[in-house]
């Protein structure tokens, strides 16, 4: 489960710089690079100037994240058929992108899924396919000083159209807007990666009826590096090991995962099992996005 606050830039850490601003804002939209976390932010009133499929550059090569998946166990698809599901990033490199669990062209199975089909989002025609691993690709060049490559299976897509947002107590004081949201979070809960590693790629596209909107691709720290918190007892922190990379900064939010004690407390209970309390997993991003001028 993914919770997002209105912000995504992590709090400063002694392990690594969490926020370095370069590049001047450009009208009519603002673009800012947060170097340590490799962010491309497009904000303000986007209008017709948003980055979208029509801006896709000519491919110049493959990103590191393309080709890292290979079939195993019951998977019947080949690596070649898997890599056909790709997208060109803003840098001209080719990255893997969303695909269904079953290849529509051959009927073979991939053995994993990436959440909801982004084509159902009202924003898909504007932003196009999401390149998985774009932020990871540029982390070292941004000055972070270490590599953070993520597995393919953990990329998950979610979206919602026409979300109603209300501010005020109703009547003439209420402000009502509707927003479309398309997001992708790397949530590698299928492997031990989620225990120690807190740097995960987050893509967030938002457009609202009042003209508000932004697009961001960020490698953001979720919770503290090298540890997780227990899902049924947030006050309990578990040291899980050395993160990759070892200079991963601590961030806002939490990675709250179920633990054996949660099963014992909420499943084996006299009043009947509560699986939602025992098995709930929550990844919560906290932080801020700021333009170069500090806003």
ROPA-615481 format. One line per 8 residues: number of its first residue (from 1); their letters; for each residue z, x, y of N, C-alpha, C. Coordinates in steps of 0.2 Angstrom, whole numbers, m for minus. Each point is the difference from the previous one (the first is absolute). Example, Ala and Ser with C-alpha at 12.3 -4.5 7.8 and 13.67 -1.06 7.14 Angstrom:
2
1 = as = 39:66:m28:0:m4:6:0:4:6  m4:m2:5:1:4:6:3:m4:5 .
This chain:
295
1 = xxxxxxxx = 0:4:m6:0:m4:6:0:4:6  m4:m1:5:0:4:6:2:m4:6  5:3:4:2:m3:6:m2:5:6  m3:m3:5:m2:4:6:4:m2:6  2:5:4:3:m2:6:m6:1:5  1:m1:7:m6:0:4:m1:7:2  3:5:m4:m1:7:2:m1:4:m7  m3:6:1:m2:3:m6:1:8:1 .
9 = xxxxxxxx = 2:2:5:1:8:1:7:1:m1  1:5:m5:7:2:m2:4:3:5  7:m1:m1:5:4:4:m1:7:m1  2:4:6:m1:7:m1:5:3:m6  m2:6:m2:3:3:m6:1:7:1  5:3:m3:0:8:1:m4:3:m5  m3:m4:m5:m4:3:m5:m7:1:2  m3:m4:4:m7:1:3:0:m4:6 .
17 = xxxxxxxx = m5:2:5:m1:m5:6:m3:m6:m2  4:m6:2:m3:m6:m2:m4:m3:5  m1:3:6:m5:m3:5:m2:5:5  m7:1:0:m3:5:5:m6:m4:3  0:0:6:m6:m4:3:m5:5:3  m6:m2:m1:m6:4:3:m4:m5:3  m6:2:1:m6:m5:2:2:m5:5  m4:0:5:1:m5:5:m2:m7:m2 .
25 = xxxxxxxx = 3:m5:3:m2:m7:m2:m7:m1:4  m4:m4:m4:m7:m2:3:0:m7:1  m3:m2:6:m1:m7:1:m7:m3:m4  0:m6:m1:5:m5:1:6:0:m5  0:4:m5:5:0:m5:3:7:0  6:0:m3:4:6:m1:m1:4:m6  m1:6:m1:0:4:m6:4:5:1  4:1:m5:5:6:0:1:3:m7 .
33 = xxxxxxxx = 0:6:0:2:4:m6:7:2:m1  4:m2:m5:6:2:m1:0:5:m5  0:7:2:m2:5:m4:3:1:m7  7:0:0:3:1:m6:m1:m6:m5  m2:m5:2:m1:m6:m5:m7:m2:0  m5:3:4:m7:m2:m1:m1:m7:1  0:m2:7:m1:m7:1:m6:m1:5  m4:m5:m2:m5:m2:5:2:m7:2 .
41 = xxxxxxxx = 1:m1:6:2:m6:3:m5:m3:5  m2:m6:m1:m4:m4:4:4:m6:2  2:0:7:4:m6:2:m3:m3:6  4:m4:4:m1:m3:6:m5:m7:m2  m4:m2:5:m4:m6:m1:m6:3:m3  m1:m1:m7:m6:4:m3:m7:m3:2  0:m7:0:m7:m3:1:m5:2:m4  m6:2:2:m5:2:m4:m1:8:m1 .
49 = xxxxxxxx = 6:3:2:m1:8:m1:4:2:m6  2:m4:m4:4:2:m6:m4:4:m5  3:5:m3:m4:4:m5:m1:m5:m6  m6:0:m3:m2:m5:m5:m6:3:m4  m2:m4:m5:m5:2:m4:m7:3:3  m1:m3:6:m6:3:3:1:7:3  6:2:0:1:7:3:0:5:m6  m1:m2:m6:1:4:m6:m5:6:0 .
57 = xxxxxxxx = 3:6:0:m5:6:1:m3:2:m7  m5:4:1:m4:2:m6:5:5:m4  0:m2:m7:4:4:m4:m1:8:0  5:4:0:m1:7:0:3:4:m6  4:m4:m4:3:3:m6:5:m5:m2  4:2:m5:6:m4:m3:6:2:2  5:m5:1:7:2:2:3:2:m6  6:3:0:4:2:m5:2:m5:m5 .
65 = xxxxxxxx = 1:m6:3:3:m6:m4:m6:m3:m5  m6:1:1:m5:m2:m4:m1:4:m6  0:m4:m6:m1:4:m6:7:2:m3  5:m2:2:7:2:m3:2:m4:m5  m3:m6:m1:2:m5:m5:m5:1:m6  3:0:m6:m4:1:m6:3:m5:m5  m4:m3:m5:2:m5:m4:5:3:m5  5:m4:m2:5:2:m5:2:m6:m4 .
73 = xxxxxxxx = 2:1:m7:3:m6:m4:m6:m5:m1  2:m6:2:m5:m6:m1:m5:m1:6  0:5:5:m5:m1:5:m7:1:m3  m5:m4:1:m7:0:m2:m5:2:5  2:1:6:m5:2:5:0:7:0  m6:3:2:0:7:1:1:2:7  2:7:1:1:2:7:m6:m1:5  m6:0:m3:m6:m1:4:0:m7:3 .
81 = xxxxxxxx = 1:m5:m5:0:m7:2:5:m1:5  6:3:0:6:m1:4:m2:3:7  m3:5:0:m2:4:7:m5:m4:4  m4:m5:m4:m5:m4:4:4:m4:5  6:m2:m1:4:m4:5:3:5:5  m4:1:6:2:5:5:m2:m2:7  3:3:4:m1:m1:7:m1:6:4  m4:0:6:m1:6:4:6:0:5 .
89 = xxxxxxxx = 4:5:1:5:0:6:m3:2:6  4:0:6:m3:2:6:m2:7:1  2:4:m5:m1:7:0:m7:2:m4  m3:m6:m3:m6:1:m4:1:2:m7  6:1:m2:2:1:m7:0:m7:m4  m1:1:m6:0:m6:m5:7:m1:m3  3:m5:0:6:m1:m3:0:m6:m5  5:m1:m4:0:m6:m5:3:m6:5 .
97 = xxxxxxxx = m2:m6:m3:3:m5:4:1:m6:m5  2:m6:2:2:m5:m4:m5:m2:m5  2:m2:m6:m5:m3:m5:4:m4:m4  m3:m5:m4:4:m5:m4:2:4:m7  5:m3:m4:2:4:m6:m6:0:m5  m5:m4:0:m5:0:m4:m7:1:4  m4:5:m2:m6:2:4:m5:m6:m1  m2:m3:6:m4:m6:m1:m7:2:m2 .
105 = xxxxxxxx = m2:7:1:m7:2:m3:0:1:m7  5:2:m3:0:2:m7:4:m4:m5  5:m3:3:5:m4:m4:6:5:m3  0:6:2:5:5:m3:6:m1:4  6:3:m2:6:m1:3:3:6:2  3:0:6:3:6:3:7:1:m2  4:m5:m2:7:1:m1:4:1:5  m2:m2:6:4:0:6:m3:m5:5 .
113 = xxxxxxxx = 4:m2:5:m2:m4:6:2:2:6  m3:m2:6:2:2:7:2:m6:4  3:m5:m3:2:m6:4:m6:m5:2  1:m3:5:m5:m5:2:m7:3:2  m5:m4:m1:m7:2:2:0:0:8  m1:5:3:0:0:7:m6:m4:3  m5:m2:m4:m6:m4:3:3:m7:2  5:m2:m3:3:m7:2:3:0:7 .
121 = xxxxxxxx = 1:6:3:3:1:7:m5:m2:5  2:m3:5:m4:m2:6:m2:7:4  4:5:m2:m2:7:4:m4:4:m4  m2:m2:m6:m4:5:m4:m7:1:3  m3:m5:3:m6:1:3:0:5:6  6:0:3:1:5:6:1:7:m2  5:1:m5:2:6:m2:m3:3:m6  m3:m4:m4:m3:3:m6:4:2:m5 .
129 = xxxxxxxx = m2:3:m6:4:2:m5:5:6:2  6:0:m3:5:4:2:m1:7:m4  m1:6:3:0:6:m4:7:2:m2  1:1:m7:7:2:m2:0:7:0  6:3:4:1:7:0:m3:3:6  m2:m4:5:m3:3:6:6:4:4  6:m2:1:5:3:3:2:6:m4  1:0:m6:2:6:m4:m5:5:1 .
137 = xxxxxxxx = m7:m1:0:m5:5:1:1:4:6  2:m3:5:1:4:7:7:2:1  4:0:m4:7:2:1:1:7:2  m3:4:m4:1:8:1:m3:2:7  m6:m3:1:m4:2:6:4:m3:6  4:m5:m1:4:m2:6:5:4:2  2:5:m4:5:5:2:7:m1:m4  0:m4:m5:6:m2:m4:2:6:m4 .
145 = xxxxxxxx = m5:4:m3:2:6:m3:1:m1:m8  m2:m6:m2:1:m1:m8:m5:m6:m2  m1:0:m6:m5:m5:m3:4:m5:m3  m2:m7:1:3:m5:m3:m6:m5:m3  m2:1:m6:m5:m4:m4:3:m5:m4  m2:m6:1:3:m6:m4:m4:m2:m6  3:m3:m5:m5:m2:m6:m4:m6:3  m4:m2:m4:m5:m6:2:3:m6:m2 .
153 = xxxxxxxx = 4:m1:m5:2:m7:m2:5:m3:5  3:4:4:6:m3:4:m3:m4:6  m6:1:2:m3:m3:6:0:m8:m1  3:m4:4:0:m7:0:m1:m3:6  m5:m6:0:m2:m3:6:3:m7:0  2:m2:6:2:m7:1:m3:m2:7  m1:m7:1:m2:m2:6:2:m8:1  0:m2:6:1:m7:2:m4:m2:6 .
161 = xxxxxxxx = m3:m6:0:m4:m2:5:4:m6:4  m1:0:7:3:m5:4:7:m1:m1  4:6:0:7:m1:0:3:m2:7  4:m5:0:2:m3:6:6:3:3  0:3:6:6:3:3:2:m4:6  7:m1:0:2:m4:6:6:4:3  0:0:7:5:3:4:3:m5:4  7:m1:0:3:m5:5:3:m5:m5 .
169 = xxxxxxxx = 3:m5:4:4:m6:m3:m4:m6:m1  m7:0:1:m4:m6:0:m1:m3:7  m4:m5:0:m2:m3:6:m4:4:4  1:0:7:m4:4:4:2:7:0  6:2:m3:2:7:0:m3:4:m6  m3:m4:m5:m3:3:m6:m7:3:1  m1:6:m3:m6:3:0:m3:0:m7  m5:m2:m1:m3:0:m7:m7:4:0 .
177 = xxxxxxxx = 0:4:m5:m6:4:m1:m1:0:m7  m6:1:m2:m2:1:m8:m3:7:m1  2:3:m5:m2:7:m1:m3:1:m7  m5:4:m1:m2:2:m6:2:7:m2  2:1:m6:3:7:m2:m3:2:m7  m2:6:0:m3:4:m6:4:6:0  3:1:m6:4:6:m1:m1:3:m7  1:7:0:0:4:m6:6:5:0 .
185 = xxxxxxxx = 4:m1:m5:6:5:m1:m1:4:m7  1:6:0:1:4:m6:7:m1:m3  1:m4:m5:6:m1:m3:0:2:m7  1:6:m1:m1:3:m7:6:m2:m5  1:m6:m1:6:m2:m4:m1:1:m7  m6:1:m2:m2:1:m7:2:7:m3  2:4:4:2:7:m2:6:3:3  3:5:m2:6:3:3:m2:3:8 .
193 = xxxxxxxx = m6:0:2:m1:1:7:4:m3:5  1:m7:m2:4:m4:5:7:2:1  3:4:m5:7:2:0:1:5:5  m4:5:1:2:6:4:m5:0:6  m6:m2:0:m5:1:5:0:m6:5  1:1:6:1:m6:5:m6:0:5  m5:5:m1:m6:0:5:m5:m4:m4  m2:m6:3:m5:m4:m3:m5:m3:6 .
201 = xxxxxxxx = m6:m1:m2:m5:m2:4:0:m7:2  0:m2:6:0:m7:2:m6:m1:5  m3:m6:m2:m6:m2:5:2:m7:2  m1:m1:7:3:m6:3:m5:m3:5  m4:m5:m1:m4:m3:4:3:m7:3  0:m1:6:3:m6:3:m5:m3:6  m1:m6:0:m4:m3:5:3:m7:2  2:m1:6:3:m7:2:m4:m3:5 .
209 = xxxxxxxx = 1:m7:1:m4:m4:4:1:1:7  6:4:2:1:1:7:m3:7:2  m4:3:m4:m4:6:1:4:6:m2  6:m1:m3:4:6:m2:m3:2:m7  0:7:m1:m3:2:m6:1:8:m1  0:2:m6:0:8:m1:m2:1:m7  m3:6:m1:m1:3:m7:3:6:0  3:2:m6:4:6:m1:m1:2:m7 .
217 = xxxxxxxx = m1:7:m1:0:3:m7:5:5:1  5:0:m4:6:5:1:3:2:m6  2:6:m1:4:3:m5:7:0:2  4:m5:m2:7:m2:3:5:1:m5  6:3:2:6:1:m4:3:m6:m1  2:m3:m6:3:m6:m1:7:2:m3  5:m1:4:7:2:m2:1:8:0  5:2:m3:1:7:0:m3:4:m6 .
225 = xxxxxxxx = m3:6:1:m3:4:m5:5:2:m6  m3:m1:m6:4:3:m6:6:m5:m2  0:m6:3:5:m5:m2:m3:m7:0  3:m5:m3:m1:m7:0:7:m4:1  m1:m6:2:6:m4:0:m1:m5:m6  6:m3:m2:0:m4:m5:m1:m7:2  m5:m4:m3:m2:m6:3:5:m6:0  5:0:m4:5:m5:0:6:3:4 .
233 = xxxxxxxx = 0:6:2:6:2:4:m3:6:5  m2:m2:6:m3:4:4:5:6:3  6:m1:m1:5:6:2:0:5:m5  m3:m1:m6:0:6:m5:m7:4:1  1:6:1:m6:5:0:0:4:m6  m6:1:m3:m1:4:m6:m4:6:2  3:6:m1:m4:6:1:m5:1:m6  m7:0:2:m5:0:m6:m3:6:m1 .
241 = xxxxxxxx = 1:5:4:m4:7:m1:m3:2:7  m4:6:m1:m4:3:6:m6:m4:1  m1:m2:6:m6:m4:2:m6:5:0  m6:m4:m1:m7:4:1:m3:m3:6  m2:4:5:2:7:1:8:0:2  3:6:m1:7:1:1:2:0:7  m5:0:5:2:m1:7:m1:m7:2  0:m5:m4:m1:m7:2:5:m2:4 .
249 = xxxxxxxx = m1:m3:6:5:m2:5:3:m6:m3  7:m1:2:3:m7:m1:m3:m5:5  0:m6:m2:m3:m5:4:4:m6:0  m2:m5:4:3:m7:0:m1:m4:m6  3:m5:m1:m1:m5:m5:4:3:m7  m3:m3:m5:4:2:m7:m6:m1:m5  2:3:m6:m4:m1:m6:6:m3:m5  1:m6:0:5:m3:m4:m3:m2:m7 .
257 = xxxxxxxx = 3:3:m5:m3:m1:m7:6:m2:m5  m2:m4:m5:5:m3:m4:3:6:m5  6:m1:m2:3:5:m4:4:m3:m6  2:4:m4:3:m3:m6:6:m4:1  4:2:5:6:m4:2:m2:m7:3  m6:m1:3:m2:m6:2:m2:m5:m6  m2:3:m5:m2:m4:m6:7:m3:m3  5:5:m1:6:m2:m2:4:m5:4 .
265 = xxxxxxxx = m1:0:6:4:m4:5:m3:m7:0  m7:0:1:m3:m6:1:m4:m4:m5  m1:4:m6:m3:m3:m6:5:m2:m5  4:4:m2:5:m1:m5:7:m3:4  m1:m6:2:5:m3:4:2:m7:m3  6:m2:1:2:m7:m3:m4:m6:3  m2:0:6:m3:m5:3:m8:0:m1  m2:4:m4:m7:0:m2:m4:6:4 .
273 = xxxxxxxx = m5:2:m2:m3:6:3:m4:m2:7  1:5:4:m4:0:7:m5:6:0  m6:m1:m3:m4:5:0:m3:2:7  0:m4:5:m2:2:7:5:5:3  6:m1:m2:5:5:3:0:6:m4  m1:0:m6:0:6:m5:m6:4:1  m6:m3:1:m6:4:m1:m4:1:7  3:m3:5:m4:0:6:m1:8:3 .
281 = xxxxxxxx = m6:1:2:m1:6:3:m3:m1:7  3:4:5:m2:m1:7:m2:7:3  m6:0:3:m2:6:4:0:m2:7  4:3:4:1:m3:7:m2:6:5  m5:m1:4:m2:5:5:3:m1:7  3:5:3:3:m1:6:m2:6:5  m1:m2:6:m2:6:5:m4:m3:6  m3:4:3:m4:m2:6:m7:3:1 .
289 = xxxxxxx = m4:m4:3:m7:3:2:0:0:7  m2:6:3:0:1:7:m6:3:2  m3:m2:6:m5:3:3:2:7:3  m5:4:2:2:6:3:4:0:7  m1:m6:3:4:m1:6:7:m3:m1  2:0:m6:7:m2:m2:1:m7:m1  m5:m4:1:0:m8:m1:0:m1:m7 .
